Amino acid sequence: MNSLVSPEKPKALHKGSQIAAIAPASPAKEERITSGRRALERLGFSVAPQRAMHPQGYFTGSPEDRRAEFLAALGDASIDALIATRGGYGSAYLLEEPLPERLSPIKPVIGFSDLTTLQIYLWQKHHWPTFYGPMLAAGLDRGWGVVHGCDFDSFQRALITVGSGYALDCCGHTIATGEAEGILLGGALTLVEATLGTPWELDTTNAILVLEDRAMKPYQIDRVLLHLKHAGKFKYVRGIILGDFPECEPPVPGSPSVRDVAQRILAPLKIPVVFGVPIGHTARPMLTLPLGAPARLTAEGSGTLNILEPTVRP
């Protein structure tokens, strides 16, 4: 069961930190990766050269090559953090064989979308917190504070600042009012669902559950939420944060929207729920959320998420 006891924290990033770019899923355009690298370099970080891989269909490389890249970055003492180039599909193939029982000293792993699979695995099997935030070719390539870019303040507070906890304006819409404390967990909706029945199935007990996705019809989101409900994944959840769900418009004018679906299924849970938060797949500057951190969700107005303690250590 998840408790409110803090997991071990990774070291904070600082000028001179070296970050490894990993590609556990689908390939990204080189010019977008380069733009993302430059955004990190302007903060004083260095980005280690990526190993060459040969794309295979919709994968960046073979499962063996992608797994080897991931494990090498985890085990390299000169690497301070890992960040994905993009999502897409394929991270689950890295788990065809269990990762080593003992990993390197904990490092930040940053990404969203398909990275959800690895982030949940690291939490369930190793109690590693991770960071649900921008990737090189998905957010960082556009820049800070711009459309389809990323939010600098939340990135800095999650990965660089060691002084104290902090508050984030959810910039969303309250579906069900209330306040609750729990462990911030979750990710892409369909990939949270895909952990069901696996050895790394997400334990949502005492969670402030983050769910977001893109390009789904409202009835498809309805189906996934109902499946999670039937699987007992909402039974002990303390609060829920929902993303923007872009490209999820109703197929027929006047039919239920994603917000309508969320209201119908989640409001009866009698826990705080905030919809329309700029996380993961969003056109707004993307927030960085520290998964595994103790947090307080206040569902009123646009919603407030308080991260109750620093998420990195000196």
N, C-alpha and C positions, 0 to 999 in steps of 0.2 A: 504493500500500500504506500502511496505517496504521502509523505508527511511534510510539515512546514519546516523541517530541519534543512538547512542549506547544504547543498552538495559542495564538494571541493571546487574552488574557483580557479580559472586560468589566469595567467599573468596578463596585466594590462598591456596594450600596445603603446608604443611611444616612438618618437623619431628614431629611425634606424632599425625598427623592427622589420624582420624579413617575413614576407607572406608568400605562401606557396599557392599558386593557381592550380586547381584540380578540375578535371572534366569527367565526372563519374557517369554522365548521362549522354545528352546529345551534343553534337558539335555546334560551335558558335562561329560567326564571321570574325575573321582575324582583325579587321579594322575596329570592330566593337570591343574585342578583348583589349586591343591596344589603347583605346580610349578609356576603358575602365582601369587599366594599369596606371595610366597617367593621373587619373583622379586620386589614386592611392599614393602615388609618388609625390603629388603636390602636398600631401599631408606629412611627408617626410619618411614614408615607408619605402621599402624596396620590395619588388615582386620577383621571386626566383624564376629563372627560365623554366618553361614547361618541357616535359619530355615529349618527343615526337610520337604521334600515334597515327595509324591509318584508319580513317573512318570506315565503318561497316554499317551500311544502311542508315538507320536513324541513330546509331551509336557513334560516339567519338572514336572508339577503338574497340578492340576485343575485350571481353570481360576480364581476361587475365591481365591485359595491359592497364585497364582502368583501375582494377583492384591493386595492382602493383604500384601505380602512381599514388593512390590514396595511402597505402601502407608506408610507402617511402617517405611521404610528407609527414605522416604521424611520427615516424621513427627518426627523422633527421633532426639532430639537436640544434642545428642552425636555423630551423624554421620555427617562427613564433606563432603562426596562425595559418589556417587553411581557408581559402575562399573559392567557391565554384565559379567557373566561367559562365555557365547557364544551367537551366534545368532541362526540360524536355522529357526524356524517358530513358531509364536504364540503370539507375542507382541500385535497384533491388538485386541486380545480377552480381554486385559486389558481395552479396551476402549468401550466395549459393553455398559457400563454405563459411563456417563461423570465423569471425575475426579472432586474432590471438586473445587469449584470456587476459593477458597483461599488456596494456598499451603503454605508450610513452607517457611522460608527465603531461597532464591535461593541457590542451591548446584550444583556442577558439576555433570553431568550425562555423563558417558563415555562408548562408545561402537560403533559398526558399524553394517552393514548388517541388520538383522531384527530389531535392535534397532532404525533404521531410522523412523519407525512408531511412537515410543514414542517421539523421538527427534523433529519430525515435529509437533506432537500434542503440545508438551510443548512450541514450538516457536509460533505456530499459536494461541493457546488459552491463553498462559500465558506470552508470550514474553521472555521465558527463553532461553538464549544461552546454547548450549550443546557442547560436544566434540566428534568428529568423530575420534575414535582412538582405540587402542588395548583393548582386553578383556582378562580375566584371562586365559581362555583356547583357546584363538585365538590371539596369538601374544606375550603376556607377558610370557606364558609358555615356549616359545622358547628362550627368552632373548633379550638383547639389541644389535642392530647392526648386527644381523645374519639373515640368510635365514629364511623366514617365521616368523621373529621376529619383533621388533619394533624399531623405531628411538628415541633415548633418547633425543636428542636436541630439537626436536619439542614438545615432551611430556613435557619437563621441561619448555620450553618457554610458552606453552599454559596454564599449570596448576600450575606452581610454581613461575615463574618470574613475578614481578609486576612493573619493572622499566620503560619499554617502549614498543613500537611496535617492530616488528622484520621481517626479510626477510627469506623466505624458497626457496631453489632451488627446482623447481618442478621435476627435473630429468626426464623430459618427452620430447615430440617432438611437436613443433608448427605446428598446422594445419592451423590456420589463424592468421596472425600477428596483433598486436595492443596492446593497453593498456587501461584499464578501471578500475573504482572504483565501488564497490558495496558491498552488504552484502553477506557474505559467507553462502550459504544454500545448502541443498540437501542431498545426501546419496546414498543408493543402488537404482539403476535405476528402478527396478520393483516395489519397495516400494514407491518411489516418484510417479510413475504412479498410484499405488493403492490408493493414497489419492484423486485422481480425483473423484468428486461427493460426498465426505464426508464433514462433518462439519469442518474438519481440513485440507482441501485441501491446498497444499502448494502454497502460493502467491510468485511467482518468480519475481515480479516487482523489478527492480533495483538489482537483485541478481548476484553474481558471483556463478554460479550454479555448484555444485559438483555432478557428476554422475559416478557410478562404479558398477560392478557386476561380476558374474562368471558363468561358465558352461551354456552359452547361445550360440546358433548358430548365426552367423552374421545376418541372415535374421530375427531372433527373436529380436535382438537389433534394427535392422532397423524398425521393426514394432512398438516397444515402442517409439523410437525417433520420428517417424512419428506421432504417436498418441499424444505425447506431443506437437509437432508442431501444429497439427490440433486443439488441445485443447487451443491453444494460450499461452502455457507455455514458449515459446521462444521469444514472441513478445517484451517484455520489459526487457529481460535478458541482462546484460551488458558484461558478459564473461562466458566461460564454461571451467571447469576442468574435464577431463576424466581419469579414472583409467586404470589399466593394462588389465582388462578383461581377466583373465586367463581361460584356458579350453574353449576358445571361437574360436578355430581354424576353418577355413572354412572346411565344410564336404567334399568338392571336391577340389582337387588341382587346383589352378588357379582361383577359384571363389572368390568373394569379401571377404575381411577381415573386421574385426571390424573397423579398421582404415579407410578403403575404404568407409565403410558405413557412418562413422562419417564425413569424408571429404565431401561426396556428400550431406548430409542433413544439416550439421552445417556450413560449410564454406560460403554458400550463405547468412548467417545471417549478415555477415560483422561485426562480433564482435570477440575479441580475443578468440582463442580456443587452449588449450594444451592437448595433448593426452599422455597416458602412464605414469601417475603420480602414485607413489607408495602409494596409499590410499586404505583402506578397504581390499578387497580381492587382495592380491599381494604376490608374493614370496620374494620381497625385504623388507628390514626393513620399516615397515609401519609408515607413517607420522601421527601425530595427528593434526587435523584441528579444530579450534574453530568456530563452526557453530553459526551464528548470529553476528560475528565480522565484522566491516568495513575492507575492504581489497582492495588491488590494484593488478590486474593480468597484468603482462607484458608478452605477448606471443611473444617471440623471442628466438631462439635457444632452450634450454631445458626448458625455462619458469621460471619466478620468481613470487612468491606470497608474497606480503608485507602485513603483518597484521598491521594495521595502529595505533593501540594502545594496551596497555596491555589488556589481556582478563580475568584477575582475579585482585582482589583488596586485599590490605593488611588485 
